[in-house]
Amino acid sequence: MEEIPMLEKVLAGLNKAGVVPAQKHLFVCIGPDCCASTEGEVLWERIKARVRETGLSVMRTKAGCFRVCVGGPWLVVYPEGTWYGAVTPERFEVILSEHLLGGVPVERWVVARNSLGTPAPQAD
Ligand code: FES
């Protein structure tokens, strides 16, 4: 079996992660301290499935802790830096529809904002 050169492996990985076309990056804390790990995993599986189904150009990353450690599961949407707490699969459906597809954050569930130096888009 011929070995694939490292650069090709890296490019394949970047392609699989959707780095180049991505318009947003979803970070999800799946516990175990801000929520039960089982609750976080259920949310993560829903996010994966719905991103796949909708064909959104987003990267997604699950994490073990954002150091908030209460009020999770947490979802942070970049580049806006919109922090949502207590995200359930049902809430994610609303966030998906209104924010990720519609471009308007779901204000009633936004807990914090930090775009890390990038001006956050303003909803009018
Ligand atoms: S375990 Fe989720 S923020 Fe710490």
Backbone and ligand atoms as CSV (ligand in chain L), in Angstrom:
chain,resi,resn,atom,element,x,y,z
A,1,MET,N,N,0.838,-1.185,0.000
A,1,MET,CA,C,0.000,0.000,0.000
A,1,MET,C,C,0.880,1.243,0.000
A,2,GLU,N,N,0.612,2.163,-0.921
A,2,GLU,CA,C,1.407,3.375,-1.030
A,2,GLU,C,C,1.008,4.369,0.058
A,3,GLU,N,N,2.001,4.918,0.708
A,3,GLU,CA,C,1.732,5.886,1.775
A,3,GLU,C,C,1.348,7.244,1.178
A,4,ILE,N,N,0.283,7.847,1.721
A,4,ILE,CA,C,-0.156,9.158,1.270
A,4,ILE,C,C,0.755,10.202,1.901
A,5,PRO,N,N,1.316,11.096,1.092
A,5,PRO,CA,C,2.188,12.136,1.664
A,5,PRO,C,C,1.448,12.950,2.723
A,6,MET,N,N,2.214,13.429,3.702
A,6,MET,CA,C,1.640,14.164,4.823
A,6,MET,C,C,0.814,15.366,4.372
A,7,LEU,N,N,1.291,16.127,3.388
A,7,LEU,CA,C,0.559,17.303,2.945
A,7,LEU,C,C,-0.823,16.909,2.420
A,8,GLU,N,N,-0.900,15.827,1.698
A,8,GLU,CA,C,-2.197,15.372,1.196
A,8,GLU,C,C,-3.114,14.986,2.352
A,9,LYS,N,N,-2.549,14.371,3.376
A,9,LYS,CA,C,-3.352,14.011,4.554
A,9,LYS,C,C,-3.870,15.269,5.252
A,10,VAL,N,N,-3.014,16.262,5.353
A,10,VAL,CA,C,-3.428,17.515,5.989
A,10,VAL,C,C,-4.534,18.171,5.177
A,11,LEU,N,N,-4.356,18.239,3.873
A,11,LEU,CA,C,-5.369,18.852,3.019
A,11,LEU,C,C,-6.684,18.082,3.093
A,12,ALA,N,N,-6.608,16.763,3.157
A,12,ALA,CA,C,-7.821,15.950,3.283
A,12,ALA,C,C,-8.515,16.241,4.609
A,13,GLY,N,N,-7.719,16.402,5.663
A,13,GLY,CA,C,-8.300,16.713,6.964
A,13,GLY,C,C,-8.953,18.082,6.986
A,14,LEU,N,N,-8.293,19.060,6.387
A,14,LEU,CA,C,-8.871,20.406,6.321
A,14,LEU,C,C,-10.161,20.396,5.517
A,15,ASN,N,N,-10.153,19.630,4.445
A,15,ASN,CA,C,-11.353,19.511,3.612
A,15,ASN,C,C,-12.482,18.843,4.396
A,16,LYS,N,N,-12.163,17.781,5.110
A,16,LYS,CA,C,-13.168,17.068,5.907
A,16,LYS,C,C,-13.750,17.992,6.989
A,17,ALA,N,N,-12.904,18.818,7.581
A,17,ALA,CA,C,-13.370,19.733,8.629
A,17,ALA,C,C,-14.139,20.918,8.055
A,18,GLY,N,N,-14.045,21.110,6.756
A,18,GLY,CA,C,-14.766,22.227,6.126
A,18,GLY,C,C,-14.159,23.569,6.442
A,19,VAL,N,N,-12.852,23.618,6.601
A,19,VAL,CA,C,-12.191,24.851,7.033
A,19,VAL,C,C,-12.355,25.980,6.016
A,20,VAL,N,N,-12.119,25.714,4.756
A,20,VAL,CA,C,-12.125,26.785,3.755
A,20,VAL,C,C,-13.523,27.368,3.525
A,21,PRO,N,N,-14.553,26.551,3.334
A,21,PRO,CA,C,-15.857,27.153,3.047
A,21,PRO,C,C,-16.625,27.614,4.293
A,22,ALA,N,N,-16.137,27.299,5.484
A,22,ALA,CA,C,-16.920,27.566,6.693
A,22,ALA,C,C,-17.201,29.051,6.875
A,23,GLN,N,N,-18.433,29.351,7.226
A,23,GLN,CA,C,-18.824,30.727,7.522
A,23,GLN,C,C,-18.989,30.955,9.015
A,24,LYS,N,N,-19.159,29.862,9.739
A,24,LYS,CA,C,-19.281,29.956,11.190
A,24,LYS,C,C,-18.580,28.756,11.806
A,25,HIS,N,N,-18.319,28.877,13.115
A,25,HIS,CA,C,-17.739,27.771,13.865
A,25,HIS,C,C,-18.556,27.619,15.139
A,26,LEU,N,N,-19.068,26.437,15.346
A,26,LEU,CA,C,-19.869,26.144,16.528
A,26,LEU,C,C,-19.007,25.398,17.533
A,27,PHE,N,N,-18.886,25.967,18.728
A,27,PHE,CA,C,-18.188,25.283,19.813
A,27,PHE,C,C,-19.235,24.854,20.836
A,28,VAL,N,N,-19.149,23.624,21.258
A,28,VAL,CA,C,-20.147,23.076,22.165
A,28,VAL,C,C,-19.442,22.460,23.366
A,29,CYS,N,N,-19.825,22.898,24.562
A,29,CYS,CA,C,-19.343,22.212,25.762
A,29,CYS,C,C,-20.377,21.175,26.149
A,30,ILE,N,N,-19.918,19.939,26.190
A,30,ILE,CA,C,-20.841,18.829,26.467
A,30,ILE,C,C,-20.699,18.317,27.898
A,31,GLY,N,N,-20.176,19.142,28.793
A,31,GLY,CA,C,-20.035,18.759,30.190
A,31,GLY,C,C,-18.661,18.152,30.455
A,32,PRO,N,N,-18.458,17.593,31.652
A,32,PRO,CA,C,-19.469,17.026,32.541
A,32,PRO,C,C,-19.947,17.924,33.683
A,33,ASP,N,N,-19.358,19.131,33.855
A,33,ASP,CA,C,-19.725,19.903,35.039
A,33,ASP,C,C,-20.864,20.902,34.801
A,34,CYS,N,N,-20.949,21.456,33.588
A,34,CYS,CA,C,-22.028,22.411,33.317
A,34,CYS,C,C,-23.343,21.712,33.000
A,35,CYS,N,N,-23.242,20.441,32.673
A,35,CYS,CA,C,-24.425,19.627,32.391
A,35,CYS,C,C,-24.002,18.168,32.486
A,36,ALA,N,N,-24.967,17.281,32.507
A,36,ALA,CA,C,-24.648,15.858,32.479
A,36,ALA,C,C,-24.059,15.516,31.114
A,37,SER,N,N,-23.050,14.686,31.108
A,37,SER,CA,C,-22.406,14.323,29.839
A,37,SER,C,C,-23.391,13.699,28.867
A,38,THR,N,N,-24.340,12.945,29.388
A,38,THR,CA,C,-25.337,12.334,28.497
A,38,THR,C,C,-26.173,13.415,27.815
A,39,GLU,N,N,-26.515,14.466,28.557
A,39,GLU,CA,C,-27.272,15.586,27.992
A,39,GLU,C,C,-26.443,16.290,26.918
A,40,GLY,N,N,-25.162,16.502,27.207
A,40,GLY,CA,C,-24.288,17.152,26.246
A,40,GLY,C,C,-24.113,16.322,24.980
A,41,GLU,N,N,-23.985,15.036,25.146
A,41,GLU,CA,C,-23.808,14.159,23.977
A,41,GLU,C,C,-25.061,14.140,23.106
A,42,VAL,N,N,-26.222,14.158,23.724
A,42,VAL,CA,C,-27.472,14.191,22.954
A,42,VAL,C,C,-27.524,15.472,22.121
A,43,LEU,N,N,-27.157,16.601,22.736
A,43,LEU,CA,C,-27.128,17.862,21.997
A,43,LEU,C,C,-26.123,17.794,20.860
A,44,TRP,N,N,-24.923,17.285,21.147
A,44,TRP,CA,C,-23.877,17.199,20.136
A,44,TRP,C,C,-24.341,16.367,18.938
A,45,GLU,N,N,-24.971,15.244,19.199
A,45,GLU,CA,C,-25.450,14.392,18.103
A,45,GLU,C,C,-26.515,15.120,17.284
A,46,ARG,N,N,-27.358,15.885,17.940
A,46,ARG,CA,C,-28.383,16.647,17.222
A,46,ARG,C,C,-27.720,17.708,16.340
A,47,ILE,N,N,-26.725,18.404,16.900
A,47,ILE,CA,C,-26.033,19.436,16.123
A,47,ILE,C,C,-25.356,18.820,14.899
A,48,LYS,N,N,-24.663,17.732,15.088
A,48,LYS,CA,C,-24.000,17.073,13.958
A,48,LYS,C,C,-25.007,16.709,12.878
A,49,ALA,N,N,-26.098,16.092,13.295
A,49,ALA,CA,C,-27.106,15.630,12.336
A,49,ALA,C,C,-27.742,16.790,11.592
A,50,ARG,N,N,-28.092,17.831,12.316
A,50,ARG,CA,C,-28.792,18.947,11.684
A,50,ARG,C,C,-27.868,19.771,10.785
A,51,VAL,N,N,-26.605,19.906,11.168
A,51,VAL,CA,C,-25.648,20.586,10.297
A,51,VAL,C,C,-25.503,19.806,8.999
A,52,ARG,N,N,-25.417,18.503,9.119
A,52,ARG,CA,C,-25.293,17.646,7.938
A,52,ARG,C,C,-26.549,17.771,7.065
A,53,GLU,N,N,-27.709,17.695,7.684
A,53,GLU,CA,C,-28.973,17.722,6.934
A,53,GLU,C,C,-29.208,19.050,6.218
A,54,THR,N,N,-28.829,20.127,6.880
A,54,THR,CA,C,-29.088,21.441,6.285
A,54,THR,C,C,-27.994,21.870,5.313
A,55,GLY,N,N,-26.849,21.200,5.355
A,55,GLY,CA,C,-25.761,21.559,4.460
A,55,GLY,C,C,-25.109,22.886,4.787
A,56,LEU,N,N,-25.242,23.323,6.026
A,56,LEU,CA,C,-24.626,24.581,6.447
A,56,LEU,C,C,-23.110,24.513,6.326
A,57,SER,N,N,-22.507,25.622,5.930
A,57,SER,CA,C,-21.050,25.704,5.872
A,57,SER,C,C,-20.533,26.159,7.226
A,58,VAL,N,N,-20.546,25.249,8.170
A,58,VAL,CA,C,-20.042,25.549,9.507
A,58,VAL,C,C,-19.099,24.448,9.948
A,59,MET,N,N,-18.121,24.849,10.740
A,59,MET,CA,C,-17.303,23.866,11.433
A,59,MET,C,C,-17.943,23.663,12.795
A,60,ARG,N,N,-17.715,22.527,13.370
A,60,ARG,CA,C,-18.265,22.244,14.692
A,60,ARG,C,C,-17.210,21.528,15.515
A,61,THR,N,N,-17.141,21.928,16.769
A,61,THR,CA,C,-16.143,21.361,17.670
A,61,THR,C,C,-16.778,21.147,19.031
A,62,LYS,N,N,-16.623,19.961,19.571
A,62,LYS,CA,C,-17.095,19.740,20.936
A,62,LYS,C,C,-15.920,19.847,21.888
A,63,ALA,N,N,-16.211,20.343,23.053
A,63,ALA,CA,C,-15.180,20.557,24.059
A,63,ALA,C,C,-15.615,19.941,25.376
A,64,GLY,N,N,-14.644,19.706,26.226
A,64,GLY,CA,C,-14.920,19.113,27.532
A,64,GLY,C,C,-15.190,20.152,28.603
A,65,CYS,N,N,-14.792,21.407,28.356
A,65,CYS,CA,C,-15.052,22.436,29.362
A,65,CYS,C,C,-14.692,23.807,28.816
A,66,PHE,N,N,-15.586,24.778,29.054
A,66,PHE,CA,C,-15.311,26.186,28.729
A,66,PHE,C,C,-14.936,26.967,29.987
A,67,ARG,N,N,-14.870,26.301,31.104
A,67,ARG,CA,C,-14.531,26.868,32.413
A,67,ARG,C,C,-15.667,27.703,32.996
A,68,VAL,N,N,-16.843,27.557,32.493
A,68,VAL,CA,C,-18.020,28.182,33.103
A,68,VAL,C,C,-18.592,27.199,34.132
A,69,CYS,N,N,-18.764,25.988,33.710
A,69,CYS,CA,C,-19.064,24.843,34.580
A,69,CYS,C,C,-20.409,24.924,35.299
A,70,VAL,N,N,-21.312,25.697,34.769
A,70,VAL,CA,C,-22.685,25.738,35.250
A,70,VAL,C,C,-23.536,26.238,34.087
A,71,GLY,N,N,-24.785,25.848,34.081
A,71,GLY,CA,C,-25.713,26.410,33.111
A,71,GLY,C,C,-25.563,25.910,31.684
A,72,GLY,N,N,-24.926,24.776,31.482
A,72,GLY,CA,C,-24.760,24.225,30.139
A,72,GLY,C,C,-25.912,23.322,29.745
A,73,PRO,N,N,-25.775,22.668,28.643
A,73,PRO,CA,C,-24.662,22.705,27.708
A,73,PRO,C,C,-24.532,24.087,27.064
A,74,TRP,N,N,-23.272,24.449,26.736
A,74,TRP,CA,C,-22.976,25.740,26.128
A,74,TRP,C,C,-22.740,25.596,24.636
A,75,LEU,N,N,-23.221,26.587,23.909
A,75,LEU,CA,C,-22.958,26.678,22.475
A,75,LEU,C,C,-22.451,28.089,22.197
A,76,VAL,N,N,-21.281,28.186,21.575
A,76,VAL,CA,C,-20.741,29.477,21.185
A,76,VAL,C,C,-20.639,29.499,19.666
A,77,VAL,N,N,-21.185,30.545,19.072
A,77,VAL,CA,C,-21.193,30.702,17.621
A,77,VAL,C,C,-20.204,31.801,17.246
A,78,TYR,N,N,-19.174,31.414,16.490
A,78,TYR,CA,C,-18.201,32.372,15.957
A,78,TYR,C,C,-18.402,32.515,14.463
A,79,PRO,N,N,-18.139,33.662,13.864
A,79,PRO,CA,C,-17.282,34.732,14.381
A,79,PRO,C,C,-17.991,35.736,15.271
A,80,GLU,N,N,-19.301,35.643,15.441
A,80,GLU,CA,C,-19.983,36.649,16.254
A,80,GLU,C,C,-19.611,36.561,17.726
A,81,GLY,N,N,-19.276,35.343,18.192
A,81,GLY,CA,C,-18.990,35.157,19.603
A,81,GLY,C,C,-20.245,35.225,20.446
A,82,THR,N,N,-21.282,34.565,19.977
A,82,THR,CA,C,-22.562,34.543,20.682
A,82,THR,C,C,-22.618,33.306,21.569
A,83,TRP,N,N,-22.814,33.544,22.866
A,83,TRP,CA,C,-22.832,32.448,23.835
A,83,TRP,C,C,-24.273,32.123,24.226
A,84,TYR,N,N,-24.637,30.891,24.010
A,84,TYR,CA,C,-25.939,30.388,24.431
A,84,TYR,C,C,-25.729,29.372,25.555
A,85,GLY,N,N,-26.509,29.511,26.639
A,85,GLY,CA,C,-26.460,28.545,27.729
A,85,GLY,C,C,-27.703,27.683,27.731
A,86,ALA,N,N,-27.601,26.587,28.475
A,86,ALA,CA,C,-28.733,25.671,28.658
A,86,ALA,C,C,-29.360,25.273,27.315
A,87,VAL,N,N,-28.500,24.933,26.378
A,87,VAL,CA,C,-28.983,24.591,25.037
A,87,VAL,C,C,-29.479,23.141,25.028
A,88,THR,N,N,-30.713,22.991,24.682
A,88,THR,CA,C,-31.313,21.669,24.510
A,88,THR,C,C,-31.416,21.396,23.012
A,89,PRO,N,N,-31.678,20.158,22.630
A,89,PRO,CA,C,-31.898,19.894,21.205
A,89,PRO,C,C,-33.040,20.734,20.644
A,90,GLU,N,N,-34.078,20.960,21.428
A,90,GLU,CA,C,-35.207,21.777,20.969
A,90,GLU,C,C,-34.786,23.233,20.783
A,91,ARG,N,N,-34.017,23.754,21.710
A,91,ARG,CA,C,-33.522,25.124,21.567
A,91,ARG,C,C,-32.577,25.237,20.379
A,92,PHE,N,N,-31.782,24.193,20.168
A,92,PHE,CA,C,-30.872,24.257,19.026
A,92,PHE,C,C,-31.647,24.391,17.722
A,93,GLU,N,N,-32.797,23.761,17.628
A,93,GLU,CA,C,-33.602,23.885,16.406
A,93,GLU,C,C,-33.986,25.340,16.152
A,94,VAL,N,N,-34.303,26.060,17.210
A,94,VAL,CA,C,-34.644,27.482,17.073
A,94,VAL,C,C,-33.398,28.286,16.712
A,95,ILE,N,N,-32.278,28.002,17.379
A,95,ILE,CA,C,-31.016,28.691,17.077
A,95,ILE,C,C,-30.614,28.417,15.633
A,96,LEU,N,N,-30.778,27.198,15.206
A,96,LEU,CA,C,-30.464,26.828,13.812
A,96,LEU,C,C,-31.310,27.644,12.840
A,97,SER,N,N,-32.587,27.683,13.098
A,97,SER,CA,C,-33.503,28.369,12.188
A,97,SER,C,C,-33.287,29.880,12.186
A,98,GLU,N,N,-33.261,30.462,13.387
A,98,GLU,CA,C,-33.230,31.922,13.480
A,98,GLU,C,C,-31.835,32.523,13.327
A,99,HIS,N,N,-30.841,31.884,13.945
A,99,HIS,CA,C,-29.489,32.456,13.934
A,99,HIS,C,C,-28.643,31.903,12.788
A,100,LEU,N,N,-28.469,30.581,12.762
A,100,LEU,CA,C,-27.528,30.009,11.797
A,100,LEU,C,C,-28.042,30.103,10.364
A,101,LEU,N,N,-29.325,29.915,10.180
A,101,LEU,CA,C,-29.901,30.035,8.833
A,101,LEU,C,C,-30.430,31.440,8.577
A,102,GLY,N,N,-31.037,32.036,9.603
A,102,GLY,CA,C,-31.674,33.341,9.416
A,102,GLY,C,C,-30.795,34.541,9.692
A,103,GLY,N,N,-29.673,34.316,10.383
A,103,GLY,CA,C,-28.751,35.410,10.631
A,103,GLY,C,C,-29.084,36.300,11.810
A,104,VAL,N,N,-30.095,35.936,12.581
A,104,VAL,CA,C,-30.499,36.762,13.713
A,104,VAL,C,C,-30.377,35.944,15.006
A,105,PRO,N,N,-29.474,36.348,15.899
A,105,PRO,CA,C,-29.321,35.611,17.159
A,105,PRO,C,C,-30.633,35.542,17.947
A,106,VAL,N,N,-30.796,34.476,18.700
A,106,VAL,CA,C,-31.994,34.293,19.519
A,106,VAL,C,C,-31.732,34.991,20.855
A,107,GLU,N,N,-32.087,36.280,20.893
A,107,GLU,CA,C,-31.686,37.146,22.005
A,107,GLU,C,C,-32.099,36.613,23.368
A,108,ARG,N,N,-33.253,35.980,23.457
A,108,ARG,CA,C,-33.731,35.533,24.770
A,108,ARG,C,C,-32.847,34.453,25.389
A,109,TRP,N,N,-31.997,33.819,24.602
A,109,TRP,CA,C,-31.100,32.795,25.134
A,109,TRP,C,C,-29.634,33.183,25.061
A,110,VAL,N,N,-29.332,34.398,24.590
A,110,VAL,CA,C,-27.942,34.852,24.540
A,110,VAL,C,C,-27.515,35.255,25.945
A,111,VAL,N,N,-26.447,34.642,26.407
A,111,VAL,CA,C,-25.956,34.895,27.761
A,111,VAL,C,C,-24.778,35.860,27.742
A,112,ALA,N,N,-23.978,35.804,26.712
A,112,ALA,CA,C,-22.800,36.676,26.614
A,112,ALA,C,C,-22.401,36.809,25.151
A,113,ARG,N,N,-21.577,37.852,24.911
A,113,ARG,CA,C,-21.044,38.058,23.554
A,113,ARG,C,C,-19.573,38.433,23.676
A,114,ASN,N,N,-18.781,37.866,22.777
A,114,ASN,CA,C,-17.385,38.278,22.644
A,114,ASN,C,C,-16.899,37.788,21.290
A,115,SER,N,N,-16.764,38.718,20.389
A,115,SER,CA,C,-16.349,38.354,19.035
A,115,SER,C,C,-14.829,38.313,18.895
A,116,LEU,N,N,-14.125,38.436,20.010
A,116,LEU,CA,C,-12.663,38.327,20.024
A,116,LEU,C,C,-12.001,39.321,19.067
A,117,GLY,N,N,-12.512,40.523,19.099
A,117,GLY,CA,C,-11.901,41.576,18.299
A,117,GLY,C,C,-12.557,41.811,16.965
A,118,THR,N,N,-13.438,40.908,16.561
A,118,THR,CA,C,-14.160,41.077,15.305
A,118,THR,C,C,-15.475,41.760,15.595
A,119,PRO,N,N,-15.772,42.861,14.941
A,119,PRO,CA,C,-17.054,43.508,15.188
A,119,PRO,C,C,-18.206,42.554,14.926
A,120,ALA,N,N,-19.095,42.435,15.888
A,120,ALA,CA,C,-20.255,41.565,15.728
A,120,ALA,C,C,-21.237,42.208,14.759
A,121,PRO,N,N,-21.810,41.409,13.860
A,121,PRO,CA,C,-22.823,41.962,12.954
A,121,PRO,C,C,-24.040,42.415,13.749
A,122,GLN,N,N,-24.613,43.516,13.305
A,122,GLN,CA,C,-25.792,44.053,13.983
A,122,GLN,C,C,-27.054,43.590,13.285
A,123,ALA,N,N,-27.992,43.077,14.073
A,123,ALA,CA,C,-29.297,42.694,13.524
A,123,ALA,C,C,-30.201,43.916,13.527
A,124,ASP,N,N,-30.839,44.180,12.438
A,124,ASP,CA,C,-31.766,45.313,12.368
A,124,ASP,C,C,-33.190,44.823,12.275
L,1,FES,S1,S,-17.947,21.484,31.884
L,1,FES,FE1,FE,-18.982,22.841,30.482
L,1,FES,S2,S,-18.136,24.751,31.017
L,1,FES,FE2,FE,-17.049,23.411,32.310
